[in-house]
């Protein structure tokens, strides 16, 4: 099990949270390539449903957007497109995602993004008492209350989970 008290240097995400006075906990784990939220949840001893992944996507005009989804769910791009009023949505390639967000894939946080993008969150994420979400580096999650997503990111609730 990863040590939860291991110090992690500041990231754009943690700087953003501190700047806005957000209380958060730091959770460090051993990053495993292609391990995803199942691996981080296992190492940290938390439910994968409460680990929220940050997905950089784009619409049919190549306009970027962020989708926040439960770790144990997938995004229905058809339902997401319908919910946000665009024709189509697809995941960005890792290179494009990094260019838009400023983060390496596997370490993408919705906080402290390089470029402002609209943020959409699966509505059931907002009903959880607490979530773990990427803190801006591979192998590093922050624990927050979901209300932070709507208050600081103006995240819009959508129903697009599969």
C-alpha positions in Angstrom: 0.0 0.0 0.0 1.3 3.5 -0.9 2.2 5.8 1.9 -0.4 8.6 2.2 2.0 10.9 4.1 4.6 11.0 1.3 5.2 14.6 0.3 4.4 15.6 -3.2 5.8 18.8 -4.7 3.4 21.5 -5.8 1.6 21.1 -9.1 -0.6 23.6 -11.0 -3.6 21.7 -9.6 -2.5 22.0 -5.9 -1.5 25.6 -6.4 -5.0 26.3 -7.8 -6.7 24.6 -4.9 -4.6 26.4 -2.3 -5.1 29.7 -4.0 -8.9 29.2 -3.7 -8.7 28.0 -0.1 -9.9 24.5 -0.9 -9.2 21.9 1.8 -7.8 18.7 0.2 -6.0 15.6 1.2 -3.0 14.2 -0.8 -2.9 10.5 -1.8 0.2 9.1 -3.4 0.3 5.7 -5.1 2.7 3.8 -7.3 1.6 4.7 -10.9 1.1 1.7 -13.1 1.0 2.2 -16.9 -2.6 1.4 -18.1 -3.6 0.7 -14.5 -6.2 3.4 -14.5 -8.6 4.1 -11.7 -8.9 0.5 -10.7 -5.2 0.4 -9.8 -5.2 3.7 -7.9 -8.4 2.7 -6.0 -6.9 -0.7 -5.1 -3.6 0.8 -3.8 -5.4 3.6 -1.9 -8.1 1.4 -0.5 -11.0 3.5 -1.8 -14.0 2.6 -3.9 -13.2 3.0 -7.6 -16.7 4.7 -8.0 -15.3 7.6 -5.9 -12.2 8.0 -8.0 -13.0 10.5 -10.7 -11.1 10.5 -14.0 -10.5 13.6 -15.9 -11.0 13.1 -19.7 -9.9 15.6 -22.3 -12.3 15.4 -25.2 -13.3 17.5 -28.2 -16.4 18.2 -30.2 -16.9 18.0 -34.0 -15.2 21.4 -34.4 -12.2 20.2 -32.4 -13.1 22.5 -29.5 -11.7 20.9 -26.3 -13.7 20.1 -23.2 -13.2 18.2 -19.9 -15.5 15.4 -18.8 -15.3 14.1 -15.2 -16.5 10.5 -14.8 -16.6 7.8 -12.1 -13.6 5.6 -12.4 -15.7 2.5 -12.8 -17.9 4.0 -15.6 -17.4 5.0 -19.2 -18.6 8.1 -21.1 -21.4 7.7 -23.6 -20.1 10.2 -26.2 -23.6 10.1 -27.9 -25.3 11.1 -24.6 -22.7 13.6 -23.7 -23.0 15.3 -27.2 -26.7 15.4 -26.8 -26.5 16.8 -23.3 -24.1 19.7 -24.2 -25.8 20.5 -27.6 -23.1 19.4 -30.1 -23.1 16.9 -32.9 -20.4 14.7 -31.7 -17.8 14.2 -29.0 -14.7 12.1 -29.0 -11.6 11.6 -26.8 -8.5 13.6 -27.7 -5.3 11.8 -28.6 -2.8 11.8 -25.7 -0.7 14.5 -27.6 -3.7 16.8 -28.2 -4.9 16.2 -24.6 -1.5 17.2 -23.2 -1.4 20.3 -25.5 -4.8 21.5 -24.3 -4.5 20.7 -20.6 -0.8 21.1 -19.9 -0.8 17.7 -18.1 0.6 14.3 -19.1 -2.1 11.7 -19.8 -2.5 9.7 -16.6 -1.8 12.9 -14.6 -4.5 15.2 -15.9 -6.3 17.3 -13.4 -9.3 19.6 -14.0 -7.6 22.2 -11.8 -4.9 24.5 -13.1 -5.4 23.7 -16.7 -3.1 25.3 -19.3 -6.1 26.4 -21.4 -9.6 27.3 -20.1 -12.1 24.7 -21.2 -15.8 23.9 -20.4 -16.1 21.2 -17.7 -18.8 18.6 -17.6 -19.3 16.3 -14.7 -21.4 13.1 -14.5 -24.3 14.2 -12.2 -24.0 11.2 -9.9 -20.4 12.3 -9.0 -21.9 15.4 -7.3 -24.0 13.2 -5.0 -20.9 11.5 -3.4 -19.7 12.7 0.0 -16.1 12.9 -1.2 -14.0 12.1 -4.3 -10.4 11.5 -5.2 -9.3 13.2 -8.4 -6.0 13.6 -10.1 -3.7 16.2 -8.4 -1.7 17.0 -11.5 0.9 14.2 -11.6 0.8 10.5 -12.3 0.5 8.6 -9.0 -1.1 11.5 -7.2 -4.7 12.1 -6.3 -6.3 14.7 -4.1 -9.4 14.1 -2.0 -12.0 16.9 -2.1 -15.8 17.4 -1.7 -17.5 17.3 -5.2 -19.1 20.7 -4.6 -15.6 22.2 -5.5 -16.1 21.1 -9.1 -19.2 23.2 -9.6 -18.1 26.1 -7.4 -14.6 26.6 -8.8 -14.7 25.0 -12.3 -18.4 25.9 -13.1 -18.7 22.2 -14.0 -22.1 21.5 -15.6 -23.9 18.3 -14.5 -24.7 15.9 -17.3 -26.0 12.3 -17.5 -23.7 10.4 -19.8 -22.4 7.4 -17.8 -22.3 3.8 -19.2 
